[in-house]
């Protein structure tokens, strides 16, 4: 049993909660509500939650090796002030397709940042997977996504997982130290009963955890793609997860309310909440983004 219990529920009622990220230096857990243009911060020591309105949709947040915060907004990447969270532009994405926005992001073990883009109408394969860092600006490394989601990195740093949510498919790539991808292949394809694969992470046993949109929970897969465990949560639209805390045995899981009918929201009132779970395994600390080599 990988998860022991739900430790806490943060009833933030996010329209589209996403991008949970733990800053060990700040002792804070962050997440975003993309549709409501909000950044959330949970102080792990004070056990307090604050939220910060943004002028445009914020899609993810992470820390750099200089302990600065960066965030992916709808159409560009910005620094965030560590105290006020005011943005200042780092990389504009002027060539992004008109109806596209940024989505999920993750670093590899060498500090390269991989992030996806998606068609906001979820119809056209104009999304892509990008990489930046180590003095490189954002560059497309894989394309033809309707909804690019998840990226996650294996424990040894040699495999990148990337999701195309619209086709319920999780891919694997070989990943080298320069952040170059090769040998794309299907790792897992969800069936209709499993929902749609969304955000992902890898634990210290090198098992892949996948949040399931319309799947009511988290799947845990071993290295050959077999399901090790499914953990059901009291919300249908589970979006992402991360391990956090001093020992990385606590899991934060984001969820969404958007698009749910009133009768479903009545049945699942915690939709849009962040679920804090106690696990009996460890996660892997996220590598800070290394913008310079």
ZIBEL-V933545 format. One record per backbone hydrogen bond with DSSP energy under -1.0 kcal/mol. CO is the residue of the C=O (numbers start at 1). NH is the residue of the N-H. If there is no record, write none. Layout:
CO,NH  CO,NH
This chain:
2,280  5,278  8,276  10,12  10,274  15,257  15,258  16,34  18,32  21,30  23,27  23,28  27,44  28,23  29,42  30,21  31,40  32,18  33,38  37,54  38,33  39,52  40,31  41,50  42,29  43,47  48,43  50,41  52,39  57,74  60,72  62,70  63,289  64,67  68,64  69,80  70,62  71,78  72,59  72,60  74,102  75,93  76,73  77,90  77,91  78,71  79,88  81,85  86,81  88,79  91,77  93,96  97,100  99,120  101,118  104,116  106,114  108,111  111,290  112,108  113,132  114,106  115,130  116,103  117,148  118,101  119,122  124,126  127,145  128,117  129,141  129,142  130,115  131,139  132,113  133,136  136,133  139,131  142,129  145,127  146,119  147,165  149,163  152,161  154,157  158,175  159,154  160,173  161,152  162,171  163,149  164,167  164,169  165,168  168,190  169,164  170,187  170,188  171,162  172,185  173,160  174,182  176,179  180,176  182,174  185,172  188,170  191,194  196,213  199,211  201,209  203,206  207,203  208,221  209,201  210,219  211,198  212,215  212,238  213,196  216,233  217,212  218,231  219,210  220,228  220,229  221,208  222,225  226,222  229,220  231,218  233,235  236,216  236,238  237,256  239,199  240,254  242,252  244,250  248,283  249,279  250,244  251,277  252,242  253,275  254,239  255,17  257,260  261,265  262,266  263,267  264,268  268,271  270,273  272,14  274,10  275,253  276,7  276,8  277,251  278,4  278,5  282,204  289,65  290,134  291,135
